[in-house]
């Protein structure tokens, strides 16, 4: 079969890249420089959201190797019993990671047990490197509410896909601002979107589009709680999520509605992807 010049060039580039990487590793080893394993932060954070909400010990796909490295580091700091070093980022590992974050002087959102870039990098010093890094970004004002730049980018893409604006009724970093929110808006990555000018079909379309770009999103009705019709959206894997918002993301992955009753997901179904996975196509 005849191979096009473009395909041949791509294959050659891939081979050269592989050879370069292998050569770099071999050179480092030959020089006595330790080659550290890598922790995939995206996979680790995903497990830290989902695993604590599971009813069993099923591992989050693609996360085991990274979670094990994190758990081994926590074990060696006497923060996690050896029996919990199993690749499952459940409630015990969450508590151990939170204790580690507190030992670094962090508190509040920075000590929730959800790995952040700084705490994960410090834990891995001399043990592992951190790749596929997640960063929520700076806080920015959007009208009367505050969100972070990662959430802002996600909303901008949803608006582009929809061809319409989205008005925010509530933003992020709003502790105690709305008691009906049960703390979900205390941290980053969470917004409530007004549906005042939307038909039922449009509400569903907006929720579907938000899910497409990496939100766990649901249309909320007055029958479900003490609130008006709105769309509640949580940016999956935002490392500033409050504990309550983390639980909503975990439940979303497990096919639930993100409410206290943990009922079945009542939103539009499509493959679940994070913002980073969406951007990769």
N, C-alpha and C positions, 0 to 999 in steps of 0.2 A: 504494500500500500504506500502511495506517495505521501509524504508528510510535507505540509506547507512550511515555508521559511519562517512564518510567525510562530507556529507550533514548535518547530525545531529550536528557535531562539529561546522560547519560554522553557523548554525542557533543559536546554543547556544552562540557562540562568539558574534553574532550580538545582541542578546538579552541582554547579559552582558554589551556590549558597550552602548546600549540604556539606560539600567538601571543606568550605571555609570554616563552618561551624565546628565540624569534626576536627579540623586542623587546630582551631583555637583551643578546643578542649584538650587535645593531645599536648599542645605546647604548654598549657597551664599545668597539666599533670606532670609533664617532664620537668618543669621548673619547680615542682614541689608546691604549687599553689593549689589549695583545696578547691574542688569544683562542687559547689553547694547545690543541693536539689532545689527545685522551685515550688512555691506555693501559689496556686492559681487563686487569686483573691476573689474573682467573680464566682468560681465554683464554691469556695469556702463560705462566702456570704450567702449564697443561695441555700446551702445546706443549713446555715445558722438560722435562716428564716423558716425553712420547711420542717426540718427534723424535730424541733420541739413540739410541733403540732401533730405529729404522727401518733397513731394508736399502736404502732408496732416499731420494730427496729430496722425497717427498710432503709437502705442507704440512698442518699441523693445521687443519681447517676453523674459520674464524672468528678465527684468530689472526694472520694475516699482517700486517695493518696495525699492530697493537700491537707485534709482534715487530720489525718494521722500525724503528719509532721507538726501541726499546731498542737495536737493533744500530747505528743511526746515532749514538746517544749514546755507545756504546762505541767506535765508530770514531773519533769526534771526540776521544776521550780517548786515542787511540793504543793501544787495547787489542784492537782487532779490525780485521783487514785488510779493505779495502773489498770484496774479492771475496766475503766471507762475509756481506755485508749483503743478505740474500735472503729474509727472512721465515721462515727455517727455523732453529729453535732447537736446532741439533745440538750435538755435543760441543765444537766450536770455540767456539761462542757460550757454552756452559756454562762453559768454561775462562776465557773473557774476563770473564764476569760474576763468577766466583769471584775473579778477580784484582782486579776492582773492589771487591768486598766486602772483600777483604783490605786494600786501600788505605784503606778506611774504618776499619780497626782491628779488623774482625771476624775470627773464627776458628772452627774446628769446624763445627757445624751452621749457623752464621750465615754461613759462607763456602763453602757447598757448590755454588754456581753456580745454585741454585734461587732465583729472585727472592723476596725478602721485602718486606713493606710498607715498612720503613725504607730499605733499600738502593735499592728501585725509586723511591721518592719522591725521594731525594737525587739519583739519576741523572737524574731528569726535571726538576730545578729549573730553571726558566726555559725548558724545552723542551716538557714535556708534563705533564698532570695524570694522576693514577692513580684509576681507578674500579673498581667491582666488587672491592673490597679483600678479601683473605683474611687472617684472623688465627687462628692456632692456639689462642690463649688461654693462660691461666695453667696451670701444672702442678698437678695435684691428686692426692692419695693415694686410691686405691680399694682398701681392704683392704691387702694387702701389696705392691701394685704402684702405679706412677705413670703417669698419662696426662695429656693436656691437656683443657681444657674443651670444645673442639670435638669431640674423640673421645668424651668423656663424653656430650655431647648426642646424638651419632650412635648410641651404644650404647643410650641411654635410649629413643630412638625405635624401634630394632630390638626392644627388649624389649617395648615397648608393642604393637607390631604382632604379635609372637609370643605375647604373653600369658604370658611366662615369664621367669625370671631367666637371666642368662648369667654363668657363673663364669669369671674370668680366671686362666689359668695363668701368663701372662707379660704384662707391660705395656710401656710405652715408656721411653725415656731410660735404657736399661740396657746401656751399652757393656760388652762382654765378659761379660755375665751368662750367656749361653748360647752356647757356641761352635758349636752346630749351627744357630744362626739366621743365621750368615754376615753378621752386622752389621745385619740388618734392624731389630732392636729398639734400635739405638744411638741413634736419634732419636725423634721424636714420631710419633703417628698409627698405631702398630702394636700389635696385641694378639694373643695366642693364647687361644682359648676352649676350655675343657674340654668334652669330649663324653662324659664318663664315664657319664652317665645318659641318653644319647640313642640311639635306634635309628638305623639307617642312613638311613631316610626322614626322621627328624627332623634329622639332621645336614645333609642336603641342603636342607631347609626353612630352617634357620637360615642357611646360607651364602647362599641365595637372598635372604633378607630383609636380610642384611648388605649384599649387593650393591645391593639396592633403595634403601637409604638412603645409598649413596655409598662403600662399601668395595670394594676388590678383595679378594675372599674365596674361600678354597679349603679343602676338607676334605683334611687331610693324613693319610696312612697310614704305618705303620712300613715298608712296602715302599719308600717314596719317600726315606727318610732315617733317621738315627739319632734317632728321636723316637717317642713314642706317638701314637695317634690324637688329633687336635685340629683346630680350625679356625683357620687363619691369616688375619688380616684387616688390610688396610692402608687407612687413610683417604686416599682420593684427594685430591690437591692440598693436603695438609697441608704447609705451608711449612717445617716442622721435620723432614721425612722425611730419613733417612740416604740416602746415595747408593744403597745396595743396595735400599732400599725404593722409591726413585724408579724404579729399573730394573724392579722388580716391577710397579709401576703402569703403566709404559710397555708392558711385555709384556702386561699384562692388556688394555689397549686394542687391542693387536695380535693378540689371540686366543690368547695363550699361558698356560702354567700357573704362571708366576712362579718356576719352579725353574731351577737351573743348566743343565739340558738344553734349556730353552726349548721344551719339548714343547707340544702343543696343549692349550688350556684344557679341563680336565676337570670344570669346575663348571657349575652351572645357567646357562642362557643367558637373558639379558634385556637390554634397552637399558642401556648404561652411563651413569650419571649421578653427578655429584658431590653432596655434601651440600647445597650451595647450589642446585643444579638441582633436587634432590628437594624442597626447601622451597618452591620456586616452583611446584611441581606440574606 
